[in-house]
């Protein structure tokens, strides 16, 4: 049994569970090394105290799972078959009906919950999402290396985007340049939809790139990341094109100083909420508090956004092996939007910044 699977099984009894059914692609990948986007089909890992784990998946994916390293039993079903009925048959013939079953609350649909209750009416179903989150939050050395390489590729993406800037180019054209060059570097997928926003469009934290053309005096916000060996990166940089006015420069410097203060607060044992507070207090003191309208960051790993959420009320202490983002922003409608984001990895010696692209305000000629 793999180290991750062993650790998961050990956590079951600690959480008053005798079994768990994992259905999110990220957590399936974490315990099995097999990643798939199942669309509407059922893919799940069932782990229990009573016997070896099993993988439920479409028959057409069985060989892919084996190639990824899955060596335990599989329920590989065809599209005309009911995977829940096959699962129940397996439990009756080879295992034991669970008394308690952990599931991921955010990923189990009402339809699938109903299917589980139908085949396991006497089983107590509990939310076990945090069990998996706590396992994943501390990264191994191998995970660190993958995150570090993903960060290097994100730096390359920012550099490529800046080099593509020229008067009249559109946001989508810059994105095309970035993703084309990253594909040439061997990147199979971005970790989320690449964001390039010009001028006042950057004042929307989750703005949608389009046909807006670049003109002198625009601030340009890049937010991008890649997936490398199953692990995600995430970086944001903001630059000025041709010129910058006094208000834009003030906003930029306020964000940068806030981000540096948040990085300084990244100390082992410090509550993650204090990281948010460090940046927020500074931004508020400069008069822009109402324009910093999201948390300071989020955990990062197999998923771009994962546990923990770095909001101001979170008392979780920072531990060695955590990876997360620090990304304060100021978004003044019809004026400017600035965000600066780095990936942080907590080591025994403190915070290591994985994304290296320069943060001082650049004016691109």
C-alpha positions as CSV (number, residue, x, y, z in Angstrom):
1,X,0.0,0.0,0.0
2,X,1.4,3.5,-0.9
3,X,2.5,5.8,1.9
4,X,-0.4,8.2,1.1
5,X,-3.0,5.4,1.1
6,X,-1.5,4.1,4.4
7,X,-1.7,7.5,5.9
8,X,-5.4,7.9,4.8
9,X,-6.4,4.5,6.3
10,X,-4.7,5.5,9.5
11,X,-6.7,8.7,9.7
12,X,-10.1,6.8,9.2
13,X,-10.2,5.3,12.7
14,X,-9.0,8.6,14.2
15,X,-12.1,10.2,12.7
16,X,-14.6,7.5,13.7
17,X,-14.8,6.2,10.1
18,X,-14.3,2.7,8.9
19,X,-14.3,3.7,5.2
20,X,-14.1,6.6,2.8
21,X,-15.3,7.1,-0.8
22,X,-13.2,9.7,-2.7
23,X,-14.8,11.2,-5.8
24,X,-12.9,14.5,-6.5
25,X,-10.3,14.2,-9.3
26,X,-7.7,15.9,-7.2
27,X,-8.0,13.6,-4.2
28,X,-8.3,10.5,-6.4
29,X,-5.0,11.6,-8.0
30,X,-3.4,12.2,-4.5
31,X,-4.1,8.7,-3.3
32,X,-3.8,6.8,-6.6
33,X,-1.5,8.8,-8.9
34,X,-4.2,8.5,-11.5
35,X,-5.8,11.7,-12.8
36,X,-8.8,11.8,-15.0
37,X,-11.7,14.1,-15.8
38,X,-14.6,11.7,-15.7
39,X,-17.2,14.1,-17.0
40,X,-20.6,12.6,-16.0
41,X,-19.2,9.1,-15.3
42,X,-18.4,7.8,-11.8
43,X,-14.8,7.5,-10.8
44,X,-14.0,6.9,-7.1
45,X,-11.5,5.4,-4.8
46,X,-12.9,3.3,-1.9
47,X,-10.6,2.9,1.1
48,X,-11.5,1.0,4.2
49,X,-10.1,-0.5,7.4
50,X,-11.3,-4.0,6.3
51,X,-9.5,-4.7,3.0
52,X,-7.3,-3.2,0.3
53,X,-8.7,-0.2,-1.6
54,X,-10.6,-0.4,-4.8
55,X,-10.9,1.9,-7.8
56,X,-14.3,2.4,-9.5
57,X,-13.9,3.7,-13.1
58,X,-15.2,3.3,-16.6
59,X,-13.8,0.2,-18.3
60,X,-12.3,2.3,-21.1
61,X,-9.9,3.9,-18.5
62,X,-8.8,0.7,-16.7
63,X,-5.5,0.4,-18.6
64,X,-4.7,4.1,-18.0
65,X,-5.2,3.6,-14.3
66,X,-2.9,0.5,-14.3
67,X,-0.3,2.5,-16.3
68,X,-0.4,5.2,-13.6
69,X,0.5,2.6,-10.9
70,X,-2.9,1.4,-9.6
71,X,-2.2,-2.2,-8.4
72,X,-5.3,-3.0,-6.4
73,X,-8.7,-4.3,-7.4
74,X,-10.9,-2.3,-9.8
75,X,-14.6,-2.2,-10.6
76,X,-14.3,-1.3,-14.3
77,X,-17.8,-0.8,-15.6
78,X,-19.3,-0.3,-19.1
79,X,-21.7,2.6,-19.9
80,X,-24.7,0.3,-19.8
81,X,-23.9,-0.9,-16.2
82,X,-24.8,0.7,-12.9
83,X,-21.5,1.3,-11.0
84,X,-23.3,1.6,-7.7
85,X,-24.9,-1.8,-8.0
86,X,-21.5,-3.3,-8.9
87,X,-20.0,-1.6,-5.9
88,X,-22.6,-3.1,-3.6
89,X,-22.0,-6.5,-5.1
90,X,-18.2,-6.2,-4.6
91,X,-18.8,-5.2,-0.9
92,X,-21.0,-8.2,-0.3
93,X,-18.7,-10.7,-2.0
94,X,-15.3,-9.4,-1.0
95,X,-15.5,-7.1,1.8
96,X,-17.9,-5.7,4.5
97,X,-20.7,-3.3,4.4
98,X,-19.3,-0.1,6.1
99,X,-20.9,1.2,9.2
100,X,-19.6,4.7,8.5
101,X,-18.6,6.1,5.2
102,X,-16.7,9.4,4.7
103,X,-17.4,11.5,1.6
104,X,-16.3,14.9,0.2
105,X,-19.2,17.1,0.9
106,X,-18.3,19.7,-1.8
107,X,-17.9,17.1,-4.5
108,X,-20.7,14.6,-3.9
109,X,-23.8,15.6,-5.8
110,X,-27.3,15.0,-4.4
111,X,-27.9,12.4,-7.1
112,X,-24.8,10.4,-6.0
113,X,-25.6,10.8,-2.4
114,X,-29.1,9.3,-3.1
115,X,-27.4,6.4,-4.9
116,X,-25.2,5.7,-2.0
117,X,-28.1,5.8,0.5
118,X,-30.1,3.4,-1.7
119,X,-27.3,0.7,-1.8
120,X,-26.1,1.4,1.8
121,X,-29.2,2.4,3.8
122,X,-27.8,1.4,7.2
123,X,-24.4,3.1,6.6
124,X,-23.8,6.5,8.3
125,X,-22.5,9.0,5.8
126,X,-20.2,11.7,7.1
127,X,-18.3,14.6,5.7
128,X,-14.6,13.6,5.5
129,X,-13.3,16.4,3.3
130,X,-11.1,17.9,6.0
131,X,-9.4,14.5,6.6
132,X,-8.1,14.6,3.0
133,X,-7.3,18.4,3.2
134,X,-5.1,17.9,6.3
135,X,-3.2,15.1,4.6
136,X,-2.6,17.2,1.5
137,X,-1.7,20.4,3.2
138,X,1.8,19.3,4.2
139,X,3.9,18.7,1.0
140,X,6.7,16.2,0.6
141,X,10.1,16.9,-0.9
142,X,8.9,15.5,-4.3
143,X,5.8,17.7,-4.2
144,X,8.0,20.7,-3.4
145,X,10.2,20.0,-6.4
146,X,7.2,19.8,-8.7
147,X,5.8,23.1,-7.3
148,X,9.1,24.8,-7.7
149,X,9.4,23.8,-11.3
150,X,5.8,24.8,-11.9
151,X,6.7,28.2,-10.4
152,X,9.7,28.6,-12.8
153,X,7.4,27.9,-15.8
154,X,5.0,30.6,-14.4
155,X,7.8,33.1,-14.3
156,X,8.6,32.2,-17.9
157,X,4.9,32.8,-18.8
158,X,5.0,36.3,-17.3
159,X,8.2,37.1,-19.1
160,X,6.7,35.9,-22.4
161,X,3.5,38.0,-21.8
162,X,5.5,41.2,-21.2
163,X,7.6,40.6,-24.3
164,X,4.4,40.3,-26.3
165,X,3.2,43.8,-25.3
166,X,2.9,46.3,-28.2
167,X,0.4,49.0,-29.0
168,X,-2.8,47.7,-30.4
169,X,-2.4,44.1,-29.4
170,X,-5.4,42.6,-27.7
171,X,-5.6,40.8,-24.3
172,X,-6.5,37.5,-26.0
173,X,-3.6,37.8,-28.4
174,X,-1.2,38.2,-25.5
175,X,-2.7,35.1,-23.9
176,X,-2.2,33.2,-27.1
177,X,1.5,34.1,-27.2
178,X,1.9,33.1,-23.5
179,X,0.2,29.7,-23.9
180,X,1.9,28.9,-27.2
181,X,5.4,29.5,-25.8
182,X,4.5,27.4,-22.7
183,X,3.3,24.6,-24.9
184,X,6.7,24.6,-26.5
185,X,8.2,24.2,-23.1
186,X,6.3,21.0,-22.6
187,X,3.4,22.4,-20.5
188,X,0.3,20.3,-21.2
189,X,-2.2,22.5,-19.4
190,X,-2.6,25.8,-17.6
191,X,-3.7,25.5,-14.0
192,X,-6.6,27.9,-14.6
193,X,-7.7,30.2,-17.4
194,X,-4.9,32.7,-18.2
195,X,-5.8,36.3,-17.3
196,X,-4.4,39.3,-19.1
197,X,-6.3,42.6,-18.5
198,X,-5.5,46.1,-19.8
199,X,-6.2,49.4,-18.2
200,X,-9.4,49.9,-16.2
201,X,-10.4,46.2,-17.0
202,X,-7.8,45.2,-14.4
203,X,-10.0,46.8,-11.7
204,X,-12.1,43.6,-11.8
205,X,-10.3,40.9,-9.7
206,X,-11.7,38.2,-11.9
207,X,-12.1,40.1,-15.1
208,X,-12.6,38.4,-18.5
209,X,-10.0,39.0,-21.2
210,X,-11.3,40.0,-24.6
211,X,-10.6,42.2,-27.6
212,X,-9.5,45.3,-25.6
213,X,-6.5,46.8,-27.3
214,X,-3.4,48.0,-25.5
215,X,-2.7,51.8,-25.4
216,X,0.0,53.8,-23.7
217,X,-0.7,54.6,-20.1
218,X,-2.4,51.2,-19.4
219,X,-1.5,49.0,-16.5
220,X,-1.4,45.4,-17.6
221,X,-2.3,42.6,-15.1
222,X,-1.1,39.1,-15.8
223,X,-2.5,36.2,-13.7
224,X,-1.4,32.7,-14.8
225,X,-0.2,29.3,-13.8
226,X,0.7,25.9,-15.2
227,X,0.4,22.3,-14.2
228,X,3.7,20.4,-13.9
229,X,3.7,16.7,-12.9
230,X,0.3,17.2,-11.4
231,X,1.1,20.3,-9.4
232,X,-0.1,23.9,-10.0
233,X,1.6,27.3,-10.0
234,X,0.0,30.7,-9.7
235,X,1.5,34.1,-10.2
236,X,0.3,37.6,-10.7
237,X,2.3,40.6,-11.9
238,X,1.2,44.1,-13.0
239,X,3.2,46.3,-15.3
240,X,2.8,49.7,-16.9
241,X,2.8,50.2,-20.6
242,X,4.8,53.3,-21.9
243,X,3.9,55.5,-18.9
244,X,2.4,55.6,-15.4
245,X,0.6,58.3,-13.6
246,X,0.9,59.3,-10.0
247,X,-2.3,57.5,-8.8
248,X,-1.3,54.3,-10.6
249,X,2.1,54.4,-9.0
250,X,0.7,55.1,-5.6
251,X,-1.7,52.1,-5.9
252,X,1.1,49.9,-7.1
253,X,3.5,50.8,-4.3
254,X,0.8,50.3,-1.7
255,X,0.1,46.8,-3.0
256,X,3.8,45.9,-3.2
257,X,4.5,47.1,0.4
258,X,1.4,45.2,1.6
259,X,2.6,42.1,-0.1
260,X,6.1,42.4,1.4
261,X,4.6,42.8,4.9
262,X,2.5,39.7,4.4
263,X,5.6,37.8,3.4
264,X,7.4,39.0,6.5
265,X,4.4,37.7,8.6
266,X,4.9,34.2,7.1
267,X,6.6,32.7,10.1
268,X,6.3,29.2,11.4
269,X,3.5,28.9,14.0
270,X,2.0,32.3,13.0
271,X,-1.8,32.1,12.3
272,X,-2.6,32.3,8.6
273,X,-5.1,35.1,9.4
274,X,-2.2,37.3,10.5
275,X,-0.8,37.2,7.0
276,X,-4.0,38.7,5.7
277,X,-4.0,41.2,8.5
278,X,-0.4,42.4,7.8
279,X,-1.3,43.4,4.2
280,X,-4.8,44.6,4.9
281,X,-3.7,46.9,7.8
282,X,-1.1,48.6,5.5
283,X,-3.5,48.9,2.6
284,X,-6.2,50.4,4.9
285,X,-3.7,52.8,6.4
286,X,-3.0,54.1,2.8
287,X,-6.7,54.8,2.2
288,X,-7.4,51.8,-0.1
289,X,-9.0,49.4,2.4
290,X,-12.4,49.3,0.6
291,X,-10.6,48.4,-2.7
292,X,-8.9,45.3,-1.3
293,X,-11.9,43.0,-1.5
294,X,-10.7,39.5,-1.3
295,X,-8.6,37.3,1.0
296,X,-4.8,37.4,0.9
297,X,-4.3,34.0,-0.6
298,X,-5.0,30.3,-0.7
299,X,-3.3,26.9,-0.4
300,X,-1.7,25.5,-3.6
301,X,-0.8,22.0,-4.7
302,X,-2.7,19.5,-6.9
303,X,-5.4,22.2,-7.2
304,X,-4.9,25.9,-7.7
305,X,-7.2,26.7,-4.8
306,X,-7.0,24.3,-2.0
307,X,-6.8,24.2,1.8
308,X,-6.2,26.4,3.7
309,X,-8.1,29.6,2.9
310,X,-5.9,32.5,4.0
311,X,-8.6,34.8,5.2
312,X,-8.3,37.1,8.2
313,X,-10.3,34.8,10.7
314,X,-8.3,31.7,10.0
315,X,-6.3,30.7,13.2
316,X,-4.5,27.7,11.5
317,X,-0.8,27.9,12.3
318,X,1.8,27.9,9.5
319,X,3.7,24.6,9.4
320,X,6.7,23.4,7.5
321,X,5.6,21.9,4.1
322,X,2.7,24.3,3.5
323,X,2.5,26.0,0.1
324,X,0.2,29.0,-0.5
325,X,-0.1,32.3,-2.3
326,X,0.1,35.8,-1.1
327,X,-1.8,38.1,-3.5
328,X,-3.0,41.5,-2.2
329,X,-4.7,43.7,-4.7
330,X,-6.3,47.1,-5.0
331,X,-9.1,47.6,-7.5
332,X,-10.4,51.1,-8.1
333,X,-13.2,51.1,-10.6
334,X,-12.5,53.1,-13.8
335,X,-9.0,54.0,-12.4
336,X,-6.7,51.0,-12.0
337,X,-6.3,47.5,-10.8
338,X,-3.1,46.1,-9.3
339,X,-2.4,42.6,-7.9
340,X,0.9,41.1,-7.0
341,X,1.0,37.4,-6.2
342,X,3.7,34.9,-5.3
343,X,3.9,31.3,-4.3
344,X,5.3,30.7,-0.8
345,X,6.6,27.4,0.5
346,X,7.2,27.1,4.3
347,X,10.5,25.5,5.2
348,X,12.1,24.8,8.6
349,X,14.0,28.0,8.1
350,X,10.9,30.1,7.1
351,X,9.2,31.3,4.0
352,X,10.7,30.5,0.6
353,X,9.3,32.5,-2.4
354,X,9.0,30.1,-5.3
355,X,8.0,32.6,-8.0
356,X,11.0,34.8,-8.8
357,X,9.9,37.3,-11.4
358,X,10.8,40.8,-10.3
359,X,8.1,42.8,-8.5
360,X,9.3,46.4,-8.7
361,X,7.1,48.4,-11.0
362,X,8.2,48.0,-14.6
363,X,7.4,50.5,-17.4
364,X,7.4,48.6,-20.6
365,X,8.5,50.7,-23.6
